[in-house]
Amino acid sequence: MATTATIQILDLRHFGAPMLRPVLESESELWMQRLHWDYRASCRLLMQYLDNHMLPGYAALDAGQVAGYTFCVYEQTKAVIGDVFATRVPVSGAPVSGEDAPDASAHAVEETLLTHLFETLLNSPQLDRIESQLLLHPAGAHSAAFRHAGFQLFRRLFMVLPLSGHPPSAQADLPAELELRPWREEDLHPSAGLISLAYADHPDSRINDQYHSIHGSTRFLHNIVRYSGCGVFAAQASHVIVHRFTRELVGLVLASRVSLQSGHITQLCIHPDHRRQGMARRLLAAAAAQFLRMNTQEISLTVTEANHDAVTLYRSEGYRTQHTFDAAVWQREGTG
């Protein structure tokens, strides 16, 4: 079994996809078991980067086999820690998969990997900010390591609505000047403006600095809509609310398919001047109705625990917390 005494920590760019495939397969099984999330598409993308030796990070090597990995991506003066995962490796050398796979030694390997990554990133003078949301790992799993490195932590909720027995509720009509319609490709640019406006002074803007500007929000949308950054974008379940006369976007819901059984709400926001008029409920209901037509069994979403109004809304719509995880942010003093 892997222990920190026998582990070597090496640059991830030294390894190709075949070396990490068993670990990624184990991780994919855990994503499906814990979150009902098909992680295989993300794994294929990671393996492409690995084969091109372009993925910054570290691998944990035990007896010549990869037992875990962590990686990050750079965005100008920011780094995003994308993942950390380790698996038990018995004497046979075959990783143990499944919900019972992570144990004390696997956790220790993950902590060691994170420590090496923190040391690299915190000593990189070009970086002013580091963000991380380790969705797979339960809240608190690595909180001590992040806090010790100077990160601020925010607890997030992974909430789920079973669609069986929860048909979308009837909603009041929108004001006559507003129109609810399906998402269109040309909505992308105005959606970036809406997101940056809706998230001003919002708890989530402390976690993701892409919300701070139209440029950043556009990058966020490209990742969701065009590059499958959070499952496969489901345009048919995504909707906007538009002012009929000004054509201004006043609300939107974006959705994706994260597995055959599960849909996911990737974004829900309302223009500050149009809040508390039932629009968020209308958008959630529109997405749910379409997911039902797609034979989806459940819808998930994530929300920051400190966003009390949103949590209350989701609970009133039937969403229940299934999992909690941590978002972590480090900001260099004097910047941001």
N, C-alpha and C positions, 0 to 999 in steps of 0.2 A: 504494500500500500504506500502511496506517495506520502512523504513527510517533508517538512521544510528542511530537515537535515540532509536529505538526499537530492533536493531539487536544485537545478541550475536555472538561472533566469538569463535568457538570451534575447537579443533583438529579434522581434517578430519577422522582420524583413529577410531573415536568413532561412525562412521556412516556406515551402510551397503548400498548396492546398492538400495534397495527399497526407501530409504529416498531421494536419489539424482535422481532417475529415472525421475520425472517430469521436473527437471531443465535440465537434459541431453537431454531429448526429445525436449525441447524448443531450446536448443543450436543446436541440429541436424537440426532442421528446418531452423535455421538461416544460418548454413553452406551451406545447399542446395540452399537457396534463394540467398545468397550473392556470393557464389563461385562455385555453381553447384557441390558440393562436398558431397558425401555420408559419413556422419560422424558416422553412426551407428556401423560400425566395431570397430572404436576407442572407442565408448561408451561401447560396450560389454567388451572390454579389461579393460577399467577403472572400470567397475562394478565388474569384477573378482578381481581386486586388492582391491576394496572397501570391498567386502565380506570377503576377507582375512585380512582386516585391515592392509594393507601393504603400503598404499599410503600416503606419508607425505604431509601435507598441512593443509588448514583450510576450514571450512564450516561456512557460515553465516546463522544463525537461526533466523527466525521471527515468533513469535507466535507458536513455536513448529514445524515449517516447514522450510526445507532448501530453502533458497532464492538465494544461490550462493556458489561458491567454487573456490578454487585455489589449485594447487598441484605442486610439484617438484619431480625430480628424482636425485639421487646422483650417481656420477661417480667418485669414488676415491676422489680427492681434488676439484672436480667441482660439481656444482649443475645446473640443467637445469629446469627453470620454464616452465612447460608444458602448463599451461592454467590458465585463470581466466575468470569467467563468472557469471553473476547474472541476474535474471529476475524479472520483476514486479510481485508482489504478491498482488492481490486485496483482499478485505475482505473475499470473498468466499474461498480463500485459494488455488485456482487453478492457477498455473502460466500462464501468458499471453504469448503466443508464436507468432512467426511471425516477420517480418521485423520491425514492430513498437513497439516490446516489450521493447527493452532497452530504458530507459529514464533517467532523471537526478538522480533519486533515485537509479536505478540499477547501474549507473556509480559510484555513491558514495559508494555503497556496494562493487563494484569491487576494488575501490581505498583503502577501509578499509581492504579488504582481502589482497591486495598486501602489504600494510604497515605492517601488521602482519607477512607476509612471509618474507619481506625484513629484519625485525628486527631479526627474527630467523636466517636467513642465514648469514647476515652480522656479527652476533655475534657468529658464529660457527668457532672456531679457526682452525678447520681442513680444511676449505674451502679457496681456493686461487682464485677461479674463479666462476662466475655465468653468465649463458647465458640464453637468452629468445628470442623467435620469436613468437609473438602472432598474427598468420596469420589472424585470424578472425576479429581482431579489427583494424579499420582504423588508419592510421598513425596519431600520435598526441593524440589519445584517452587517453593514459596513460603516455605520454612522460614526463609530469611534475613530476609525482610520481617517475619514473625511474631516471630522472636527479637529483631530490632531494636526492635520495638514493645513488648517486655517479656513476650511470651507464653512459656509453657512448652509444649514439644511432646512428643507421644506417638505413636510409630509404630504404625499399625494394619495388619492383614492382611486382605485380601479373599480368602477361600478358597473353592474350588469342588470339588464332588463330581460327576463325571459319573455319571449313573444307568445308562447303558448299560454292561453288564458288571459293575455293582456292586450287585447285589441286596442289600437289607437283610440283615445277618447274623442268624443265630439268636441269641436272647438268653435268658439264664437267667430262670427264673420270679422274679417279685417275692415278697417275704415275704407270707405269707397275709393280714396285716393291711393291706396296701396294694393299691390298685386303680388301674389305668391306664385312663383313659377319654377320649373326645373332649372338646374344649373346649365349655363352655356359657356363655351370656351372664352367668349369675349368678356365674361364676368371676372376673369382672373385679375386684371389690373385694378378695376374699381374695388375688388375685394381686398386687395392689399391696402388701399386707403382706408377702408372700413375697419380692418383689423387693427391698424396702427392707431386709429382714433378710439376704437372701442377698448383697447388695452392700456390707454394712458392712465397712469397711477393705479394699475390693476395688479393684484398679487402675482399673476403669471408673468408680468413683464419683468419681475425681479428674477425669474427663473430662466426666461428665454429672451435674450436681448434683441432677437429678430423682430419682436413686437414693437420695438422702440421707433421704427421708421418704416416708411413705405418700401424702401429698398429691401430692408430686412424681411418685411412681411411678404414681399414678392418672392424672395428666396425660399421662405417657408412654404408658400403655396406651390412653387415649382416642385419642391421635394414631395409634397403630398399628392399633387394632381398629376404631375408628369413623370415622376421618378419612383413612384410606389414606395415612398419613404415610410409609410405607415399602412401596410397592406396594399391591396389593389384598389385604386380609386374607383368608387361606385358613383358615376355621374348621375345615374337614374335615381339614386337615393339622396342626392345632394340638391338643395333648393336655395333660392334667394327670395327676398322680399324687396320689391322695387317701388319707388314712388312713381305713379303713373304719369305725372306731369313734368317733374324735374328729371326723371330717370335715375335719380340717386338711389344707390343701394343702401337699404336701411337694416337689413338683417340677412344672415346666411347660415346654413348648416352644410358641412361637408362630411361625406361618409366614405368608408372603404370596406372592403371585404377582407377580413384577416384569416378566415378559414371558410370551408363550405358551410359550417354551422353558425358562424359568428360574423356579424357586422360591427363596425366601430365608428363612432362619431369622432372625427378628427378635429373638427372646429365648429363652434357655435358662438356667434356674437351678434349683438344688436347695437345699432347706433345709439349713443348716449341720449339723444333727444327723443328716442322712441321706446324707451324701456318701460317696463311695468304696464304693458298693454296686451300681454298674452302672446307676443310674437315668438318668443322662445318656445313656448308650448306648441304653437302652430308648426314651427319648423321641426321640432322633435317628432310630432305626430306625422308630418309628411314623410320624414325619413323612415319612421317605423312602418308606415303603411306600405312603402315601396319594398322595404326589407321583407315584409310578410309575403309580398308577391314573388319575391326571389327565393322563397322557402327557407329563409334564414330563421334559426331557432332562437337567437338572442342578439342583443345589441350591448356593446360595452362602450365605456368612455372613461377618460381620466379627468380628475379635477383636483385642484389644490385644496387641501383641507381648510385653509384659512379663508377660502372663497365661500363664505357661509351662505350667501344668497343663492349661488349656483347649486351648492350641495342640497339646500332645502328644496329647490326646484326639482332636482333630479329625484330626490326621495319621494316627492309628491307625485311624480310621474311613474313611480314603481321601481326605480333603480335602487339596487342594494349593493353595499360595499362588499366585494368579494376578496379584495387583496389591497394591501397598502404598500407603498414603496417611497423611497426618498429621492428628491431632487437636491442637487448640491451645486453651490456656486462659490467660486473664489474670485475676488476682484483685487487687483493690485492697488495698494494704497495710493491715493492721489489721482486715480483714474476713474472713469465711469461717471 
